[in-house]
Amino acid sequence: MRKTLERAVSFGEVLEMMYLAKDGSISKRKIKVLQVGDNSFRAYCFLRKSKRTFLIENVLAAVPITQRESAVI
């Protein structure tokens, strides 16, 4: 998971993440990773519209969001 997060920082990717909260609830969030630490990472959360700190061990899945561009001729 750490590699995915570090790659997102390097390339400025937006990720879609499934996250396990402290209370046991699972949320699906769109994030932009800002900084990766030892056990946690900082990211802008589009769901909450603010910078948040997440625990790496609570990330269930994270994948880059690919945007498809269509050209109009």
mmCIF file of the N, C-alpha and C atoms, coordinates in Angstrom:
data_MODEL
# 
_entry.id   MODEL 
# 
loop_
_atom_site.group_PDB 
_atom_site.id 
_atom_site.type_symbol 
_atom_site.label_atom_id 
_atom_site.label_alt_id 
_atom_site.label_comp_id 
_atom_site.label_asym_id 
_atom_site.label_entity_id 
_atom_site.label_seq_id 
_atom_site.pdbx_PDB_ins_code 
_atom_site.Cartn_x 
_atom_site.Cartn_y 
_atom_site.Cartn_z 
_atom_site.occupancy 
_atom_site.B_iso_or_equiv 
_atom_site.pdbx_formal_charge 
_atom_site.auth_seq_id 
_atom_site.auth_comp_id 
_atom_site.auth_asym_id 
_atom_site.auth_atom_id 
_atom_site.pdbx_PDB_model_num 
ATOM 1   N N  . MET A 1 1  ? 0.828   -1.191 0.000   1.00 0.00 ? 1  MET A N  1 
ATOM 2   C CA . MET A 1 1  ? 0.000   0.000  0.000   1.00 0.00 ? 1  MET A CA 1 
ATOM 3   C C  . MET A 1 1  ? 0.873   1.256  0.000   1.00 0.00 ? 1  MET A C  1 
ATOM 4   N N  . ARG A 1 2  ? 1.971   1.192  0.735   1.00 0.00 ? 2  ARG A N  1 
ATOM 5   C CA . ARG A 1 2  ? 2.870   2.343  0.824   1.00 0.00 ? 2  ARG A CA 1 
ATOM 6   C C  . ARG A 1 2  ? 3.361   2.758  -0.570  1.00 0.00 ? 2  ARG A C  1 
ATOM 7   N N  . LYS A 1 3  ? 3.687   1.785  -1.416  1.00 0.00 ? 3  LYS A N  1 
ATOM 8   C CA . LYS A 1 3  ? 4.173   2.081  -2.768  1.00 0.00 ? 3  LYS A CA 1 
ATOM 9   C C  . LYS A 1 3  ? 3.127   2.841  -3.582  1.00 0.00 ? 3  LYS A C  1 
ATOM 10  N N  . THR A 1 4  ? 1.875   2.438  -3.455  1.00 0.00 ? 4  THR A N  1 
ATOM 11  C CA . THR A 1 4  ? 0.781   3.113  -4.162  1.00 0.00 ? 4  THR A CA 1 
ATOM 12  C C  . THR A 1 4  ? 0.665   4.555  -3.709  1.00 0.00 ? 4  THR A C  1 
ATOM 13  N N  . LEU A 1 5  ? 0.763   4.780  -2.407  1.00 0.00 ? 5  LEU A N  1 
ATOM 14  C CA . LEU A 1 5  ? 0.657   6.128  -1.852  1.00 0.00 ? 5  LEU A CA 1 
ATOM 15  C C  . LEU A 1 5  ? 1.841   6.995  -2.273  1.00 0.00 ? 5  LEU A C  1 
ATOM 16  N N  . GLU A 1 6  ? 3.042   6.433  -2.227  1.00 0.00 ? 6  GLU A N  1 
ATOM 17  C CA . GLU A 1 6  ? 4.229   7.191  -2.619  1.00 0.00 ? 6  GLU A CA 1 
ATOM 18  C C  . GLU A 1 6  ? 4.200   7.531  -4.103  1.00 0.00 ? 6  GLU A C  1 
ATOM 19  N N  . ARG A 1 7  ? 3.707   6.599  -4.913  1.00 0.00 ? 7  ARG A N  1 
ATOM 20  C CA . ARG A 1 7  ? 3.581   6.861  -6.354  1.00 0.00 ? 7  ARG A CA 1 
ATOM 21  C C  . ARG A 1 7  ? 2.572   7.969  -6.616  1.00 0.00 ? 7  ARG A C  1 
ATOM 22  N N  . ALA A 1 8  ? 1.490   7.973  -5.855  1.00 0.00 ? 8  ALA A N  1 
ATOM 23  C CA . ALA A 1 8  ? 0.465   9.008  -6.006  1.00 0.00 ? 8  ALA A CA 1 
ATOM 24  C C  . ALA A 1 8  ? 1.035   10.386 -5.698  1.00 0.00 ? 8  ALA A C  1 
ATOM 25  N N  . VAL A 1 9  ? 1.918   10.472 -4.704  1.00 0.00 ? 9  VAL A N  1 
ATOM 26  C CA . VAL A 1 9  ? 2.566   11.745 -4.373  1.00 0.00 ? 9  VAL A CA 1 
ATOM 27  C C  . VAL A 1 9  ? 3.476   12.169 -5.520  1.00 0.00 ? 9  VAL A C  1 
ATOM 28  N N  . SER A 1 10 ? 4.290   11.230 -6.011  1.00 0.00 ? 10 SER A N  1 
ATOM 29  C CA . SER A 1 10 ? 5.255   11.539 -7.069  1.00 0.00 ? 10 SER A CA 1 
ATOM 30  C C  . SER A 1 10 ? 4.595   12.028 -8.349  1.00 0.00 ? 10 SER A C  1 
ATOM 31  N N  . PHE A 1 11 ? 3.500   11.377 -8.738  1.00 0.00 ? 11 PHE A N  1 
ATOM 32  C CA . PHE A 1 11 ? 2.859   11.688 -10.013 1.00 0.00 ? 11 PHE A CA 1 
ATOM 33  C C  . PHE A 1 11 ? 1.630   12.583 -9.878  1.00 0.00 ? 11 PHE A C  1 
ATOM 34  N N  . GLY A 1 12 ? 1.287   12.975 -8.657  1.00 0.00 ? 12 GLY A N  1 
ATOM 35  C CA . GLY A 1 12 ? 0.129   13.841 -8.448  1.00 0.00 ? 12 GLY A CA 1 
ATOM 36  C C  . GLY A 1 12 ? -1.196  13.179 -8.788  1.00 0.00 ? 12 GLY A C  1 
ATOM 37  N N  . GLU A 1 13 ? -1.252  11.870 -8.579  1.00 0.00 ? 13 GLU A N  1 
ATOM 38  C CA . GLU A 1 13 ? -2.466  11.111 -8.902  1.00 0.00 ? 13 GLU A CA 1 
ATOM 39  C C  . GLU A 1 13 ? -3.553  11.300 -7.843  1.00 0.00 ? 13 GLU A C  1 
ATOM 40  N N  . VAL A 1 14 ? -4.784  11.235 -8.297  1.00 0.00 ? 14 VAL A N  1 
ATOM 41  C CA . VAL A 1 14 ? -5.937  11.201 -7.394  1.00 0.00 ? 14 VAL A CA 1 
ATOM 42  C C  . VAL A 1 14 ? -6.316  9.735  -7.232  1.00 0.00 ? 14 VAL A C  1 
ATOM 43  N N  . LEU A 1 15 ? -6.523  9.315  -5.987  1.00 0.00 ? 15 LEU A N  1 
ATOM 44  C CA . LEU A 1 15 ? -6.848  7.915  -5.699  1.00 0.00 ? 15 LEU A CA 1 
ATOM 45  C C  . LEU A 1 15 ? -8.283  7.775  -5.216  1.00 0.00 ? 15 LEU A C  1 
ATOM 46  N N  . GLU A 1 16 ? -8.851  6.612  -5.500  1.00 0.00 ? 16 GLU A N  1 
ATOM 47  C CA . GLU A 1 16 ? -10.114 6.239  -4.876  1.00 0.00 ? 16 GLU A CA 1 
ATOM 48  C C  . GLU A 1 16 ? -9.734  5.211  -3.816  1.00 0.00 ? 16 GLU A C  1 
ATOM 49  N N  . MET A 1 17 ? -10.209 5.440  -2.594  1.00 0.00 ? 17 MET A N  1 
ATOM 50  C CA . MET A 1 17 ? -9.752  4.635  -1.465  1.00 0.00 ? 17 MET A CA 1 
ATOM 51  C C  . MET A 1 17 ? -10.927 4.099  -0.667  1.00 0.00 ? 17 MET A C  1 
ATOM 52  N N  . MET A 1 18 ? -10.809 2.862  -0.226  1.00 0.00 ? 18 MET A N  1 
ATOM 53  C CA . MET A 1 18 ? -11.734 2.269  0.740   1.00 0.00 ? 18 MET A CA 1 
ATOM 54  C C  . MET A 1 18 ? -10.999 2.309  2.071   1.00 0.00 ? 18 MET A C  1 
ATOM 55  N N  . TYR A 1 19 ? -11.640 2.924  3.084   1.00 0.00 ? 19 TYR A N  1 
ATOM 56  C CA . TYR A 1 19 ? -10.960 3.172  4.353   1.00 0.00 ? 19 TYR A CA 1 
ATOM 57  C C  . TYR A 1 19 ? -11.787 2.685  5.530   1.00 0.00 ? 19 TYR A C  1 
ATOM 58  N N  . LEU A 1 20 ? -11.114 2.040  6.473   1.00 0.00 ? 20 LEU A N  1 
ATOM 59  C CA . LEU A 1 20 ? -11.744 1.546  7.691   1.00 0.00 ? 20 LEU A CA 1 
ATOM 60  C C  . LEU A 1 20 ? -11.529 2.568  8.804   1.00 0.00 ? 20 LEU A C  1 
ATOM 61  N N  . ALA A 1 21 ? -12.615 3.178  9.284   1.00 0.00 ? 21 ALA A N  1 
ATOM 62  C CA . ALA A 1 21 ? -12.530 4.208  10.331  1.00 0.00 ? 21 ALA A CA 1 
ATOM 63  C C  . ALA A 1 21 ? -12.359 3.565  11.716  1.00 0.00 ? 21 ALA A C  1 
ATOM 64  N N  . LYS A 1 22 ? -12.045 4.392  12.710  1.00 0.00 ? 22 LYS A N  1 
ATOM 65  C CA . LYS A 1 22 ? -11.859 3.905  14.089  1.00 0.00 ? 22 LYS A CA 1 
ATOM 66  C C  . LYS A 1 22 ? -13.102 3.192  14.617  1.00 0.00 ? 22 LYS A C  1 
ATOM 67  N N  . ASP A 1 23 ? -14.286 3.695  14.247  1.00 0.00 ? 23 ASP A N  1 
ATOM 68  C CA . ASP A 1 23 ? -15.531 3.111  14.747  1.00 0.00 ? 23 ASP A CA 1 
ATOM 69  C C  . ASP A 1 23 ? -15.958 1.851  13.992  1.00 0.00 ? 23 ASP A C  1 
ATOM 70  N N  . GLY A 1 24 ? -15.153 1.401  13.019  1.00 0.00 ? 24 GLY A N  1 
ATOM 71  C CA . GLY A 1 24 ? -15.445 0.182  12.288  1.00 0.00 ? 24 GLY A CA 1 
ATOM 72  C C  . GLY A 1 24 ? -16.219 0.397  10.997  1.00 0.00 ? 24 GLY A C  1 
ATOM 73  N N  . SER A 1 25 ? -16.615 1.631  10.713  1.00 0.00 ? 25 SER A N  1 
ATOM 74  C CA . SER A 1 25 ? -17.341 1.898  9.468   1.00 0.00 ? 25 SER A CA 1 
ATOM 75  C C  . SER A 1 25 ? -16.357 1.990  8.311   1.00 0.00 ? 25 SER A C  1 
ATOM 76  N N  . ILE A 1 26 ? -16.844 1.644  7.136   1.00 0.00 ? 26 ILE A N  1 
ATOM 77  C CA . ILE A 1 26 ? -16.023 1.674  5.928   1.00 0.00 ? 26 ILE A CA 1 
ATOM 78  C C  . ILE A 1 26 ? -16.543 2.778  5.028   1.00 0.00 ? 26 ILE A C  1 
ATOM 79  N N  . SER A 1 27 ? -15.615 3.601  4.525   1.00 0.00 ? 27 SER A N  1 
ATOM 80  C CA . SER A 1 27 ? -16.016 4.681  3.629   1.00 0.00 ? 27 SER A CA 1 
ATOM 81  C C  . SER A 1 27 ? -15.213 4.608  2.335   1.00 0.00 ? 27 SER A C  1 
ATOM 82  N N  . LYS A 1 28 ? -15.819 5.116  1.277   1.00 0.00 ? 28 LYS A N  1 
ATOM 83  C CA . LYS A 1 28 ? -15.164 5.207  -0.021  1.00 0.00 ? 28 LYS A CA 1 
ATOM 84  C C  . LYS A 1 28 ? -14.881 6.687  -0.246  1.00 0.00 ? 28 LYS A C  1 
ATOM 85  N N  . ARG A 1 29 ? -13.609 7.028  -0.461  1.00 0.00 ? 29 ARG A N  1 
ATOM 86  C CA . ARG A 1 29 ? -13.212 8.422  -0.573  1.00 0.00 ? 29 ARG A CA 1 
ATOM 87  C C  . ARG A 1 29 ? -12.339 8.648  -1.797  1.00 0.00 ? 29 ARG A C  1 
ATOM 88  N N  . LYS A 1 30 ? -12.401 9.844  -2.319  1.00 0.00 ? 30 LYS A N  1 
ATOM 89  C CA . LYS A 1 30 ? -11.502 10.279 -3.381  1.00 0.00 ? 30 LYS A CA 1 
ATOM 90  C C  . LYS A 1 30 ? -10.500 11.196 -2.709  1.00 0.00 ? 30 LYS A C  1 
ATOM 91  N N  . ILE A 1 31 ? -9.206  10.884 -2.853  1.00 0.00 ? 31 ILE A N  1 
ATOM 92  C CA . ILE A 1 31 ? -8.169  11.647 -2.156  1.00 0.00 ? 31 ILE A CA 1 
ATOM 93  C C  . ILE A 1 31 ? -7.020  12.022 -3.079  1.00 0.00 ? 31 ILE A C  1 
ATOM 94  N N  . LYS A 1 32 ? -6.299  13.055 -2.687  1.00 0.00 ? 32 LYS A N  1 
ATOM 95  C CA . LYS A 1 32 ? -5.036  13.426 -3.330  1.00 0.00 ? 32 LYS A CA 1 
ATOM 96  C C  . LYS A 1 32 ? -3.988  13.396 -2.227  1.00 0.00 ? 32 LYS A C  1 
ATOM 97  N N  . VAL A 1 33 ? -3.062  12.456 -2.308  1.00 0.00 ? 33 VAL A N  1 
ATOM 98  C CA . VAL A 1 33 ? -2.054  12.249 -1.268  1.00 0.00 ? 33 VAL A CA 1 
ATOM 99  C C  . VAL A 1 33 ? -1.036  13.388 -1.311  1.00 0.00 ? 33 VAL A C  1 
ATOM 100 N N  . LEU A 1 34 ? -0.757  13.971 -0.146  1.00 0.00 ? 34 LEU A N  1 
ATOM 101 C CA . LEU A 1 34 ? 0.164   15.096 -0.043  1.00 0.00 ? 34 LEU A CA 1 
ATOM 102 C C  . LEU A 1 34 ? 1.515   14.687 0.535   1.00 0.00 ? 34 LEU A C  1 
ATOM 103 N N  . GLN A 1 35 ? 1.498   13.786 1.538   1.00 0.00 ? 35 GLN A N  1 
ATOM 104 C CA . GLN A 1 35 ? 2.723   13.403 2.235   1.00 0.00 ? 35 GLN A CA 1 
ATOM 105 C C  . GLN A 1 35 ? 2.537   12.029 2.858   1.00 0.00 ? 35 GLN A C  1 
ATOM 106 N N  . VAL A 1 36 ? 3.568   11.193 2.778   1.00 0.00 ? 36 VAL A N  1 
ATOM 107 C CA . VAL A 1 36 ? 3.511   9.854  3.369   1.00 0.00 ? 36 VAL A CA 1 
ATOM 108 C C  . VAL A 1 36 ? 4.518   9.775  4.504   1.00 0.00 ? 36 VAL A C  1 
ATOM 109 N N  . GLY A 1 37 ? 4.057   9.368  5.697   1.00 0.00 ? 37 GLY A N  1 
ATOM 110 C CA . GLY A 1 37 ? 4.921   9.204  6.865   1.00 0.00 ? 37 GLY A CA 1 
ATOM 111 C C  . GLY A 1 37 ? 5.164   7.738  7.144   1.00 0.00 ? 37 GLY A C  1 
ATOM 112 N N  . ASP A 1 38 ? 5.622   7.424  8.360   1.00 0.00 ? 38 ASP A N  1 
ATOM 113 C CA . ASP A 1 38 ? 5.912   6.042  8.740   1.00 0.00 ? 38 ASP A CA 1 
ATOM 114 C C  . ASP A 1 38 ? 4.648   5.197  8.859   1.00 0.00 ? 38 ASP A C  1 
ATOM 115 N N  . ASN A 1 39 ? 3.665   5.689  9.617   1.00 0.00 ? 39 ASN A N  1 
ATOM 116 C CA . ASN A 1 39 ? 2.440   4.923  9.862   1.00 0.00 ? 39 ASN A CA 1 
ATOM 117 C C  . ASN A 1 39 ? 1.191   5.569  9.283   1.00 0.00 ? 39 ASN A C  1 
ATOM 118 N N  . SER A 1 40 ? 1.322   6.822  8.847   1.00 0.00 ? 40 SER A N  1 
ATOM 119 C CA . SER A 1 40 ? 0.153   7.558  8.376   1.00 0.00 ? 40 SER A CA 1 
ATOM 120 C C  . SER A 1 40 ? 0.505   8.389  7.152   1.00 0.00 ? 40 SER A C  1 
ATOM 121 N N  . PHE A 1 41 ? -0.509  9.003  6.560   1.00 0.00 ? 41 PHE A N  1 
ATOM 122 C CA . PHE A 1 41 ? -0.277  9.899  5.436   1.00 0.00 ? 41 PHE A CA 1 
ATOM 123 C C  . PHE A 1 41 ? -1.289  11.033 5.463   1.00 0.00 ? 41 PHE A C  1 
ATOM 124 N N  . ARG A 1 42 ? -0.898  12.162 4.896   1.00 0.00 ? 42 ARG A N  1 
ATOM 125 C CA . ARG A 1 42 ? -1.769  13.342 4.788   1.00 0.00 ? 42 ARG A CA 1 
ATOM 126 C C  . ARG A 1 42 ? -2.303  13.376 3.368   1.00 0.00 ? 42 ARG A C  1 
ATOM 127 N N  . ALA A 1 43 ? -3.573  13.702 3.269   1.00 0.00 ? 43 ALA A N  1 
ATOM 128 C CA . ALA A 1 43 ? -4.191  13.778 1.944   1.00 0.00 ? 43 ALA A CA 1 
ATOM 129 C C  . ALA A 1 43 ? -5.336  14.771 1.971   1.00 0.00 ? 43 ALA A C  1 
ATOM 130 N N  . TYR A 1 44 ? -5.624  15.334 0.799   1.00 0.00 ? 44 TYR A N  1 
ATOM 131 C CA . TYR A 1 44 ? -6.824  16.154 0.673   1.00 0.00 ? 44 TYR A CA 1 
ATOM 132 C C  . TYR A 1 44 ? -7.969  15.196 0.374   1.00 0.00 ? 44 TYR A C  1 
ATOM 133 N N  . CYS A 1 45 ? -9.002  15.244 1.198   1.00 0.00 ? 45 CYS A N  1 
ATOM 134 C CA . CYS A 1 45 ? -10.167 14.368 1.040   1.00 0.00 ? 45 CYS A CA 1 
ATOM 135 C C  . CYS A 1 45 ? -11.272 15.165 0.339   1.00 0.00 ? 45 CYS A C  1 
ATOM 136 N N  . PHE A 1 46 ? -11.665 14.718 -0.847  1.00 0.00 ? 46 PHE A N  1 
ATOM 137 C CA . PHE A 1 46 ? -12.712 15.408 -1.600  1.00 0.00 ? 46 PHE A CA 1 
ATOM 138 C C  . PHE A 1 46 ? -14.081 15.212 -0.956  1.00 0.00 ? 46 PHE A C  1 
ATOM 139 N N  . LEU A 1 47 ? -14.268 14.132 -0.197  1.00 0.00 ? 47 LEU A N  1 
ATOM 140 C CA . LEU A 1 47 ? -15.532 13.886 0.497   1.00 0.00 ? 47 LEU A CA 1 
ATOM 141 C C  . LEU A 1 47 ? -15.745 14.925 1.603   1.00 0.00 ? 47 LEU A C  1 
ATOM 142 N N  . ARG A 1 48 ? -14.729 15.154 2.424   1.00 0.00 ? 48 ARG A N  1 
ATOM 143 C CA . ARG A 1 48 ? -14.819 16.102 3.543   1.00 0.00 ? 48 ARG A CA 1 
ATOM 144 C C  . ARG A 1 48 ? -14.389 17.519 3.160   1.00 0.00 ? 48 ARG A C  1 
ATOM 145 N N  . LYS A 1 49 ? -13.799 17.645 1.968   1.00 0.00 ? 49 LYS A N  1 
ATOM 146 C CA . LYS A 1 49 ? -13.312 18.940 1.466   1.00 0.00 ? 49 LYS A CA 1 
ATOM 147 C C  . LYS A 1 49 ? -12.304 19.583 2.422   1.00 0.00 ? 49 LYS A C  1 
ATOM 148 N N  . SER A 1 50 ? -11.377 18.754 2.909   1.00 0.00 ? 50 SER A N  1 
ATOM 149 C CA . SER A 1 50 ? -10.327 19.254 3.803   1.00 0.00 ? 50 SER A CA 1 
ATOM 150 C C  . SER A 1 50 ? -9.144  18.291 3.812   1.00 0.00 ? 50 SER A C  1 
ATOM 151 N N  . LYS A 1 51 ? -8.018  18.763 4.365   1.00 0.00 ? 51 LYS A N  1 
ATOM 152 C CA . LYS A 1 51 ? -6.844  17.911 4.525   1.00 0.00 ? 51 LYS A CA 1 
ATOM 153 C C  . LYS A 1 51 ? -7.076  17.014 5.730   1.00 0.00 ? 51 LYS A C  1 
ATOM 154 N N  . ARG A 1 52 ? -6.762  15.744 5.574   1.00 0.00 ? 52 ARG A N  1 
ATOM 155 C CA . ARG A 1 52 ? -6.978  14.761 6.643   1.00 0.00 ? 52 ARG A CA 1 
ATOM 156 C C  . ARG A 1 52 ? -5.737  13.892 6.805   1.00 0.00 ? 52 ARG A C  1 
ATOM 157 N N  . THR A 1 53 ? -5.623  13.274 7.973   1.00 0.00 ? 53 THR A N  1 
ATOM 158 C CA . THR A 1 53 ? -4.559  12.310 8.234   1.00 0.00 ? 53 THR A CA 1 
ATOM 159 C C  . THR A 1 53 ? -5.191  10.927 8.327   1.00 0.00 ? 53 THR A C  1 
ATOM 160 N N  . PHE A 1 54 ? -4.630  9.977  7.585   1.00 0.00 ? 54 PHE A N  1 
ATOM 161 C CA . PHE A 1 54 ? -5.147  8.611  7.548   1.00 0.00 ? 54 PHE A CA 1 
ATOM 162 C C  . PHE A 1 54 ? -4.052  7.638  7.990   1.00 0.00 ? 54 PHE A C  1 
ATOM 163 N N  . LEU A 1 55 ? -4.442  6.560  8.651   1.00 0.00 ? 55 LEU A N  1 
ATOM 164 C CA . LEU A 1 55 ? -3.505  5.498  9.012   1.00 0.00 ? 55 LEU A CA 1 
ATOM 165 C C  . LEU A 1 55 ? -3.351  4.558  7.818   1.00 0.00 ? 55 LEU A C  1 
ATOM 166 N N  . ILE A 1 56 ? -2.113  4.244  7.467   1.00 0.00 ? 56 ILE A N  1 
ATOM 167 C CA . ILE A 1 56 ? -1.852  3.380  6.315   1.00 0.00 ? 56 ILE A CA 1 
ATOM 168 C C  . ILE A 1 56 ? -2.468  1.994  6.533   1.00 0.00 ? 56 ILE A C  1 
ATOM 169 N N  . GLU A 1 57 ? -2.393  1.490  7.768   1.00 0.00 ? 57 GLU A N  1 
ATOM 170 C CA . GLU A 1 57 ? -2.915  0.146  8.058   1.00 0.00 ? 57 GLU A CA 1 
ATOM 171 C C  . GLU A 1 57 ? -4.436  0.047  7.916   1.00 0.00 ? 57 GLU A C  1 
ATOM 172 N N  . ASN A 1 58 ? -5.149  1.177  7.925   1.00 0.00 ? 58 ASN A N  1 
ATOM 173 C CA . ASN A 1 58 ? -6.607  1.165  7.791   1.00 0.00 ? 58 ASN A CA 1 
ATOM 174 C C  . ASN A 1 58 ? -7.090  1.313  6.352   1.00 0.00 ? 58 ASN A C  1 
ATOM 175 N N  . VAL A 1 59 ? -6.166  1.455  5.410   1.00 0.00 ? 59 VAL A N  1 
ATOM 176 C CA . VAL A 1 59 ? -6.547  1.527  4.003   1.00 0.00 ? 59 VAL A CA 1 
ATOM 177 C C  . VAL A 1 59 ? -6.807  0.113  3.506   1.00 0.00 ? 59 VAL A C  1 
ATOM 178 N N  . LEU A 1 60 ? -8.031  -0.143 3.082   1.00 0.00 ? 60 LEU A N  1 
ATOM 179 C CA . LEU A 1 60 ? -8.395  -1.477 2.593   1.00 0.00 ? 60 LEU A CA 1 
ATOM 180 C C  . LEU A 1 60 ? -8.025  -1.651 1.129   1.00 0.00 ? 60 LEU A C  1 
ATOM 181 N N  . ALA A 1 61 ? -8.170  -0.578 0.343   1.00 0.00 ? 61 ALA A N  1 
ATOM 182 C CA . ALA A 1 61 ? -7.830  -0.605 -1.081  1.00 0.00 ? 61 ALA A CA 1 
ATOM 183 C C  . ALA A 1 61 ? -7.638  0.824  -1.557  1.00 0.00 ? 61 ALA A C  1 
ATOM 184 N N  . ALA A 1 62 ? -6.750  1.008  -2.522  1.00 0.00 ? 62 ALA A N  1 
ATOM 185 C CA . ALA A 1 62 ? -6.537  2.323  -3.115  1.00 0.00 ? 62 ALA A CA 1 
ATOM 186 C C  . ALA A 1 62 ? -6.106  2.132  -4.565  1.00 0.00 ? 62 ALA A C  1 
ATOM 187 N N  . VAL A 1 63 ? -6.810  2.778  -5.475  1.00 0.00 ? 63 VAL A N  1 
ATOM 188 C CA . VAL A 1 63 ? -6.480  2.682  -6.896  1.00 0.00 ? 63 VAL A CA 1 
ATOM 189 C C  . VAL A 1 63 ? -6.514  4.077  -7.518  1.00 0.00 ? 63 VAL A C  1 
ATOM 190 N N  . PRO A 1 64 ? -5.623  4.319  -8.482  1.00 0.00 ? 64 PRO A N  1 
ATOM 191 C CA . PRO A 1 64 ? -5.636  5.621  -9.164  1.00 0.00 ? 64 PRO A CA 1 
ATOM 192 C C  . PRO A 1 64 ? -6.910  5.775  -9.994  1.00 0.00 ? 64 PRO A C  1 
ATOM 193 N N  . ILE A 1 65 ? -7.403  6.993  -10.044 1.00 0.00 ? 65 ILE A N  1 
ATOM 194 C CA . ILE A 1 65 ? -8.563  7.292  -10.879 1.00 0.00 ? 65 ILE A CA 1 
ATOM 195 C C  . ILE A 1 65 ? -8.038  7.726  -12.235 1.00 0.00 ? 65 ILE A C  1 
ATOM 196 N N  . THR A 1 66 ? -8.484  7.056  -13.263 1.00 0.00 ? 66 THR A N  1 
ATOM 197 C CA . THR A 1 66 ? -8.079  7.435  -14.615 1.00 0.00 ? 66 THR A CA 1 
ATOM 198 C C  . THR A 1 66 ? -9.201  8.239  -15.251 1.00 0.00 ? 66 THR A C  1 
ATOM 199 N N  . GLN A 1 67 ? -8.801  9.339  -15.839 1.00 0.00 ? 67 GLN A N  1 
ATOM 200 C CA . GLN A 1 67 ? -9.795  10.183 -16.495 1.00 0.00 ? 67 GLN A CA 1 
ATOM 201 C C  . GLN A 1 67 ? -9.660  9.980  -17.991 1.00 0.00 ? 67 GLN A C  1 
ATOM 202 N N  . ARG A 1 68 ? -10.774 9.678  -18.603 1.00 0.00 ? 68 ARG A N  1 
ATOM 203 C CA . ARG A 1 68 ? -10.777 9.479  -20.046 1.00 0.00 ? 68 ARG A CA 1 
ATOM 204 C C  . ARG A 1 68 ? -11.151 10.787 -20.732 1.00 0.00 ? 68 ARG A C  1 
ATOM 205 N N  . GLU A 1 69 ? -10.353 11.137 -21.702 1.00 0.00 ? 69 GLU A N  1 
ATOM 206 C CA . GLU A 1 69 ? -10.633 12.340 -22.455 1.00 0.00 ? 69 GLU A CA 1 
ATOM 207 C C  . GLU A 1 69 ? -11.224 11.964 -23.789 1.00 0.00 ? 69 GLU A C  1 
ATOM 208 N N  . SER A 1 70 ? -12.243 12.689 -24.183 1.00 0.00 ? 70 SER A N  1 
ATOM 209 C CA . SER A 1 70 ? -12.811 12.443 -25.498 1.00 0.00 ? 70 SER A CA 1 
ATOM 210 C C  . SER A 1 70 ? -12.686 13.703 -26.333 1.00 0.00 ? 70 SER A C  1 
ATOM 211 N N  . ALA A 1 71 ? -12.222 13.534 -27.528 1.00 0.00 ? 71 ALA A N  1 
ATOM 212 C CA . ALA A 1 71 ? -12.018 14.669 -28.414 1.00 0.00 ? 71 ALA A CA 1 
ATOM 213 C C  . ALA A 1 71 ? -13.263 14.866 -29.281 1.00 0.00 ? 71 ALA A C  1 
ATOM 214 N N  . VAL A 1 72 ? -13.677 16.093 -29.395 1.00 0.00 ? 72 VAL A N  1 
ATOM 215 C CA . VAL A 1 72 ? -14.805 16.414 -30.244 1.00 0.00 ? 72 VAL A CA 1 
ATOM 216 C C  . VAL A 1 72 ? -14.254 17.019 -31.534 1.00 0.00 ? 72 VAL A C  1 
ATOM 217 N N  . ILE A 1 73 ? -14.627 16.412 -32.637 1.00 0.00 ? 73 ILE A N  1 
ATOM 218 C CA . ILE A 1 73 ? -14.114 16.884 -33.927 1.00 0.00 ? 73 ILE A CA 1 
ATOM 219 C C  . ILE A 1 73 ? -15.187 17.644 -34.675 1.00 0.00 ? 73 ILE A C  1 
# 
